[in-house]
Amino acid sequence: MRWQYQMKGLPVVVIRETADWRKIRDPQGDEVWIHRALLTGDPTVITMYEGQIFRSRDDGAEIVARFPSGLVMKLERCDGAWCEVSTGDFRGWALRRQLWGVETLNGAP
């Protein structure tokens, strides 16, 4: 075995699929086929670098939280250049370009 995922909730991007299998890409760029039963339907993203979560979709809005590079967050939805995310007790909007895992096989959520 070359490697093994040890982090629950790590975002992956589905790049191909069959009835039972998904070819996924992880944040490091590794690609592998995995059985669909091992994937959840809960979308997550990982932060590419330090940034902020804003109360609304405006970089002039109140900052709700700051995040470090490499933080995994739940992806709620995206609207243009912004994605609604949550982590711990914080929920708000982050710039899409700061997040990895937003794109999916069928486009962005």
Backbone hydrogen bonds in HBPLUS format (Angstrom, degrees):
<---DONOR---> <-ACCEPTOR-->    atom                        ^
c    i                          cat <-CA-CA->   ^        H-A-AA   ^      H-
h    n   atom  resd res      DA  || num        DHA   H-A  angle D-A-AA Bond
n    s   type  num  typ     dist DA aas  dist angle  dist       angle   num
A0013-VAL N   A0025-ARG O   2.93 MM  12  5.18 160.4  1.97 146.0 152.4     1
A0025-ARG N   A0013-VAL O   2.83 MM  12  5.18 142.4  1.97 138.8 151.2     2
A0015-ILE N   A0023-LYS O   2.77 MM   8  5.67 166.5  1.79 162.9 167.7     3
A0023-LYS N   A0016-ARG O   2.85 MM   7  4.98 168.8  1.86 135.0 138.9     4
A0018-THR N   A0021-TRP O   2.81 MM   3  5.14 161.9  1.84 155.1 155.7     5
A0036-ARG N   A0020-ASP O   2.90 MM  16  5.60 170.6  1.91 150.0 149.4     6
A0022-ARG N   A0034-ILE O   2.89 MM  12  5.40 160.4  1.93 154.2 160.7     7
A0034-ILE N   A0022-ARG O   2.81 MM  12  5.40 155.1  1.87 149.3 157.1     8
A0024-ILE N   A0032-VAL O   2.87 MM   8  5.63 163.9  1.89 161.7 158.2     9
A0032-VAL N   A0024-ILE O   3.10 MM   8  5.63 147.3  2.21 145.5 155.3    10
A0026-ASP N   A0030-ASP O   2.96 MM   4  5.55 154.1  2.03 152.3 160.7    11
A0029-GLY N   A0026-ASP O   2.85 MM   3  5.33 162.7  1.88 121.0 126.6    12
A0038-LEU N   A0035-HIS O   2.96 MM   3  5.74 163.4  1.99 125.0 130.1    13
A0039-LEU N   A0036-ARG O   3.11 MM   3  5.47 166.6  2.13 114.3 118.3    14
A0075-LEU N   A0043-PRO O   2.92 MM  32  5.41 176.1  1.92 134.7 135.4    15
A0045-VAL N   A0073-MET O   2.89 MM  28  5.46 155.2  1.96 154.0 161.8    16
A0073-MET N   A0045-VAL O   2.87 MM  28  5.46 160.1  1.91 152.5 159.2    17
A0046-ILE N   A0100-TRP O   2.97 MM  54  5.24 155.9  2.03 144.2 152.1    18
A0100-TRP N   A0046-ILE O   2.81 MM  54  5.24 161.5  1.84 153.1 159.6    19
A0047-THR N   A0071-LEU O   2.97 MM  24  5.35 150.9  2.06 137.2 145.7    20
A0070-GLY N   A0047-THR O   2.94 MM  23  5.04 164.4  1.96 130.1 134.3    21
A0048-MET N   A0098-GLN O   2.76 MM  50  5.39 172.3  1.77 156.4 156.4    22
A0051-GLY N   A0067-PHE O   3.04 MM  16  5.41 154.4  2.10 144.4 150.1    23
A0067-PHE N   A0051-GLY O   2.84 MM  16  5.41 162.9  1.87 138.0 142.5    24
A0053-ILE N   A0065-ALA O   2.74 MM  12  5.14 160.7  1.77 152.9 152.9    25
A0064-VAL N   A0053-ILE O   2.66 MM  11  5.46 153.3  1.73 150.8 159.9    26
A0065-ALA N   A0053-ILE O   3.32 MM  12  5.14 156.3  2.38 132.4 135.8    27
A0054-PHE N   A0093-TRP O   2.72 MM  39  4.95 175.0  1.72 145.6 145.9    28
A0093-TRP N   A0054-PHE O   2.72 MM  39  4.95 164.5  1.74 145.1 150.5    29
A0055-ARG N   A0062-GLU O   2.87 MM   7  5.58 154.5  1.94 162.4 169.4    30
A0058-ASP N   A0056-SER O   2.81 MM   2  5.59 138.0  1.99 106.6  93.3    31
A0061-ALA N   A0058-ASP O   2.77 MM   3  5.22 166.8  1.79 123.1 126.5    32
A0074-LYS N   A0086-SER O   2.94 MM  12  5.23 154.0  2.00 167.3 162.2    33
A0086-SER N   A0074-LYS O   3.01 MM  12  5.23 146.4  2.13 141.0 148.0    34
A0076-GLU N   A0084-GLU O   2.81 MM   8  5.26 158.1  1.85 151.7 154.6    35
A0084-GLU N   A0077-ARG O   2.63 MM   7  5.29 154.6  1.69 158.7 167.8    36
A0079-ASP N   A0082-TRP O   2.73 MM   3  5.34 166.8  1.75 158.8 161.8    37
A0082-TRP N   A0079-ASP O   3.19 MM   3  5.34 165.9  2.22 121.4 122.8    38
A0096-ARG N   A0081-ALA O   2.75 MM  15  5.29 173.7  1.75 141.0 142.5    39
A0083-CYS N   A0094-ALA O   2.89 MM  11  5.45 158.9  1.93 159.8 166.9    40
A0094-ALA N   A0083-CYS O   2.87 MM  11  5.45 163.0  1.90 154.8 158.2    41
A0085-VAL N   A0092-GLY O   2.81 MM   7  5.70 155.2  1.87 156.7 165.2    42
A0092-GLY N   A0085-VAL O   3.02 MM   7  5.70 160.2  2.06 159.5 165.3    43
A0087-THR N   A0090-PHE O   2.86 MM   3  5.33 157.3  1.91 150.6 157.2    44
A0090-PHE N   A0087-THR O   2.89 MM   3  5.33 159.8  1.93 140.8 140.3    45
A0098-GLN N   A0095-LEU O   2.96 MM   3  5.60 160.3  2.00 120.7 127.1    46
A0099-LEU N   A0096-ARG O   3.03 MM   3  5.47 167.4  2.05 119.3 123.1    47
A0104-THR N   A0107-GLY O   3.15 MM   3  5.01 135.1  2.36 103.8 116.7    48
A0107-GLY N   A0104-THR O   3.12 MM   3  5.01 164.4  2.15 111.7 111.1    49
